[in-house]
Amino acid sequence: MRMAFGWSRLLTAGVCGVALVDRLFWGLGSQTIAGQNYLAYLTIESNIVFAVLALIAGIIALRTPEDPAWLTTARAVVLSWTITAGLAFALIVWQAGLHGIPIWVPWSDVVLHFVLPAWTIVAWVFGPGRRAASWRIVPYVLLYPAVWGVFTIWRGGVVGWYPYYFLDPRQVSGTPEMVVTCAIALAIFAAVASGLVALSRLRTTARTDLRTAPRAAPEEPDPA
């Protein structure tokens, strides 16, 4: 089971890599400025990290019976980014449809935003050899999107382009709405991270964690 899971991680890394390349060429061939700003998207950046991590995790799964603690931490952090990016993209597509602005989504976007996040949740819950994650990862999950958001807003003001409409004060009611939307986005990142940690602690699949889990102390015999 562990070996099969290791190969599935390598396959996931390969699928993610192919989707990233296809998304790059789709953007460059769409005659839009989005193709020239490929690396500006949080989804693209986080999925590049996800692909590299999946490759490393697959090799570890093929060589060891359990994931080291650092790998569980890294997976929880990166999965929080990719899953939240998928949720945000789904919300953007849904809102665009409500406003009569259909968005054509290439297959690579479907894979990066929906298929891979859904699969990684399943793998996170049922994959063998995964330790329980620590609640302390939640602040670290927020660090990257916060820094990315500040830089992207600054860069958008310089180049006049934003990867997501809610970061552009001109496309919302102004700076207050932009700040509130960003705060909501960070809250979603925190909620997703907390959910992953909770799932990992409810269902630990590493034997080491199962053996070291605290057990109830035996009852003292009644002296009477």
Backbone torsions as a table, in degrees:
resi	resn	phi	psi	omega
1	MET	NA	-43.1	-179.8
2	ARG	-65.1	-40.5	178.8
3	MET	-63.8	-44.6	179.2
4	ALA	-62.0	-38.3	178.7
5	PHE	-66.2	-37.6	177.2
6	GLY	-62.4	-43.6	177.7
7	TRP	-65.5	-34.4	178.6
8	SER	-66.7	-32.9	175.8
9	ARG	-66.1	-42.3	177.4
10	LEU	-64.3	-39.7	177.3
11	LEU	-64.1	-40.2	178.1
12	THR	-61.5	-42.4	177.8
13	ALA	-62.1	-40.6	179.2
14	GLY	-65.7	-44.1	178.9
15	VAL	-62.8	-41.7	179.2
16	CYS	-63.6	-42.1	179.2
17	GLY	-63.0	-43.5	178.6
18	VAL	-63.2	-42.6	-179.9
19	ALA	-64.2	-38.6	178.2
20	LEU	-63.6	-42.4	179.4
21	VAL	-66.1	-44.2	179.4
22	ASP	-62.0	-40.1	179.5
23	ARG	-64.8	-35.0	177.6
24	LEU	-63.6	-50.5	-178.0
25	PHE	-68.4	-33.3	176.0
26	TRP	-63.4	-43.4	179.4
27	GLY	-65.1	-41.7	-179.5
28	LEU	-68.2	-29.6	-178.7
29	GLY	-90.9	-2.1	-177.0
30	SER	-87.9	-2.0	178.9
31	GLN	57.9	38.3	175.8
32	THR	-125.2	161.5	179.6
33	ILE	-68.3	-17.6	-178.5
34	ALA	-61.3	-35.4	-179.9
35	GLY	-64.6	-32.0	-180.0
36	GLN	-77.8	-13.4	-179.8
37	ASN	-114.4	36.8	-174.8
38	TYR	-52.8	-47.1	-175.8
39	LEU	-80.7	1.0	179.4
40	ALA	-81.7	-14.4	-177.7
41	TYR	-81.7	133.7	176.6
42	LEU	-61.3	-36.5	178.8
43	THR	-60.1	-45.0	-178.1
44	ILE	-66.3	-47.3	-179.0
45	GLU	-60.6	-47.6	-177.2
46	SER	-67.5	-33.2	179.3
47	ASN	-75.5	-27.6	172.2
48	ILE	-62.8	-45.9	176.6
49	VAL	-63.1	-40.4	179.7
50	PHE	-60.7	-43.8	-179.2
51	ALA	-62.8	-44.0	179.1
52	VAL	-64.1	-43.1	-179.2
53	LEU	-66.6	-39.4	178.5
54	ALA	-63.4	-37.4	176.8
55	LEU	-63.3	-47.6	178.8
56	ILE	-63.4	-43.9	-178.8
57	ALA	-64.6	-36.0	177.9
58	GLY	-64.8	-42.7	178.3
59	ILE	-63.3	-42.3	178.7
60	ILE	-63.2	-41.0	-179.6
61	ALA	-64.7	-32.0	178.8
62	LEU	-76.9	-19.0	-174.3
63	ARG	-108.5	-21.9	-176.9
64	THR	-131.8	151.6	-178.4
65	PRO	-75.1	-18.8	-177.5
66	GLU	-141.0	153.2	175.4
67	ASP	-76.3	139.0	172.3
68	PRO	-67.1	161.7	-176.5
69	ALA	-60.5	-38.2	-177.6
70	TRP	-64.7	-31.8	-179.9
71	LEU	-71.0	-39.0	175.6
72	THR	-61.0	-42.9	178.1
73	THR	-62.5	-46.6	-179.2
74	ALA	-63.5	-41.9	179.6
75	ARG	-63.4	-42.6	-179.3
76	ALA	-62.1	-41.5	-179.3
77	VAL	-66.8	-49.8	-176.1
78	VAL	-68.5	-40.5	178.0
79	LEU	-63.2	-33.8	176.8
80	SER	-61.1	-39.7	178.8
81	TRP	-66.8	-50.3	-174.4
82	THR	-69.0	-38.9	179.7
83	ILE	-66.0	-43.9	179.6
84	THR	-65.2	-38.5	176.9
85	ALA	-60.7	-39.5	177.1
86	GLY	-64.8	-41.6	178.0
87	LEU	-63.4	-42.8	180.0
88	ALA	-63.9	-40.8	-179.9
89	PHE	-65.2	-41.7	177.9
90	ALA	-60.6	-39.6	179.2
91	LEU	-66.2	-40.2	179.4
92	ILE	-63.6	-45.3	179.9
93	VAL	-63.2	-41.2	-179.7
94	TRP	-64.4	-45.5	-180.0
95	GLN	-66.2	-36.8	178.1
96	ALA	-63.1	-39.6	177.3
97	GLY	-64.2	-37.5	178.5
98	LEU	-64.8	-31.1	-179.6
99	HIS	-93.1	11.2	177.8
100	GLY	72.2	26.6	179.5
101	ILE	-118.5	86.0	-178.3
102	PRO	-65.4	139.3	178.1
103	ILE	-113.0	121.1	177.0
104	TRP	-83.0	122.0	-175.1
105	VAL	-107.1	117.1	177.3
106	PRO	-69.0	163.5	-176.7
107	TRP	-60.4	-33.0	-179.7
108	SER	-65.1	-37.5	176.3
109	ASP	-66.9	-37.5	177.3
110	VAL	-61.5	-43.5	-179.9
111	VAL	-65.7	-47.3	-175.6
112	LEU	-69.2	-36.3	-173.5
113	HIS	-94.2	-26.2	-173.0
114	PHE	-122.9	-52.6	-173.6
115	VAL	-66.4	-53.2	-178.1
116	LEU	-64.1	-44.8	176.7
117	PRO	-59.8	-39.8	179.0
118	ALA	-64.2	-43.6	-180.0
119	TRP	-65.4	-39.6	-177.7
120	THR	-67.1	-29.6	175.3
121	ILE	-65.8	-43.8	177.9
122	VAL	-62.1	-45.7	-179.9
123	ALA	-65.3	-34.6	178.9
124	TRP	-64.7	-40.8	-176.4
125	VAL	-77.4	-44.1	-169.9
126	PHE	-106.2	-11.1	-177.5
127	GLY	-62.9	132.8	-178.8
128	PRO	-72.4	147.4	174.5
129	GLY	86.9	12.6	-178.9
130	ARG	-95.6	128.0	178.9
131	ARG	-80.1	172.5	174.5
132	ALA	-77.8	133.8	179.3
133	ALA	-83.4	157.7	-178.6
134	SER	-93.7	146.6	176.1
135	TRP	-65.4	-17.1	-177.6
136	ARG	-70.2	-9.4	-179.7
137	ILE	-73.9	-21.9	-172.4
138	VAL	-56.5	-48.0	177.8
139	PRO	-61.2	-34.1	179.5
140	TYR	-68.8	-32.9	176.7
141	VAL	-60.9	-38.0	-176.5
142	LEU	-76.0	-20.7	-174.3
143	LEU	-62.1	-49.4	-176.8
144	TYR	-63.9	-52.8	179.9
145	PRO	-62.5	-30.6	178.4
146	ALA	-66.8	-47.8	178.8
147	VAL	-65.1	-43.0	178.7
148	TRP	-60.2	-41.5	-178.6
149	GLY	-64.9	-44.7	179.6
150	VAL	-62.3	-46.2	179.9
151	PHE	-64.5	-40.7	-177.8
152	THR	-66.9	-39.3	177.8
153	ILE	-65.4	-42.2	177.2
154	TRP	-63.8	-46.0	-179.3
155	ARG	-64.8	-38.0	179.2
156	GLY	-61.4	-37.8	177.3
157	GLY	-66.5	-26.7	-179.2
158	VAL	-82.5	-47.1	-174.6
159	VAL	-95.1	-11.9	179.3
160	GLY	76.7	24.7	-179.2
161	TRP	-143.1	139.3	179.1
162	TYR	-128.3	139.0	-179.1
163	PRO	-68.1	-26.0	179.9
164	TYR	-132.5	136.8	-171.4
165	TYR	-61.1	-33.2	-174.7
166	PHE	-72.6	-6.8	174.9
167	LEU	-89.6	-8.9	-177.8
168	ASP	-99.1	111.4	-179.6
169	PRO	-57.5	-24.1	-179.3
170	ARG	-73.9	-23.8	-177.5
171	GLN	-97.2	-3.8	173.5
172	VAL	-121.6	-172.9	-175.6
173	SER	-73.3	-9.5	179.9
174	GLY	144.8	-171.8	-177.3
175	THR	-60.2	-42.2	179.9
176	PRO	-56.8	-45.2	179.7
177	GLU	-65.4	-37.6	178.3
178	MET	-61.7	-43.8	-179.6
179	VAL	-65.1	-43.1	179.5
180	VAL	-63.3	-42.4	179.4
181	THR	-63.1	-41.6	178.1
182	CYS	-64.3	-38.9	177.9
183	ALA	-64.3	-40.2	177.5
184	ILE	-64.0	-40.9	178.9
185	ALA	-61.4	-43.5	177.8
186	LEU	-64.0	-35.8	177.7
187	ALA	-65.0	-36.2	177.5
188	ILE	-67.3	-41.8	175.4
189	PHE	-56.1	-45.9	-179.2
190	ALA	-65.1	-39.1	-179.9
191	ALA	-65.7	-42.5	179.0
192	VAL	-64.4	-44.7	178.7
193	ALA	-60.9	-43.4	178.9
194	SER	-63.4	-38.7	178.1
195	GLY	-63.9	-41.7	178.5
196	LEU	-64.6	-41.5	178.2
197	VAL	-63.1	-45.1	-179.7
198	ALA	-61.3	-43.1	178.6
199	LEU	-63.4	-39.6	-179.2
200	SER	-66.9	-30.5	-178.7
201	ARG	-84.9	-26.4	175.7
202	LEU	-75.4	-31.6	-178.4
203	ARG	-134.8	90.2	177.0
204	THR	-90.0	129.2	-176.2
205	THR	-109.0	2.1	176.4
206	ALA	-92.1	131.3	-178.0
207	ARG	-64.7	-32.2	179.6
208	THR	-60.4	-45.9	179.6
209	ASP	-66.9	-34.3	179.5
210	LEU	-67.8	-37.4	-180.0
211	ARG	-71.9	-33.3	-177.0
212	THR	-92.6	1.7	178.8
213	ALA	-64.1	138.1	-179.0
214	PRO	-62.9	138.4	178.3
215	ARG	-112.8	156.5	179.1
216	ALA	-67.8	137.1	179.9
217	ALA	-69.5	141.2	179.3
218	PRO	-63.5	147.2	-178.9
219	GLU	-73.6	140.5	176.9
220	GLU	-71.3	138.4	177.9
221	PRO	-63.8	145.2	179.6
222	ASP	-73.5	115.5	-176.8
223	PRO	-62.7	-19.5	179.8
224	ALA	-74.8	NA	NA
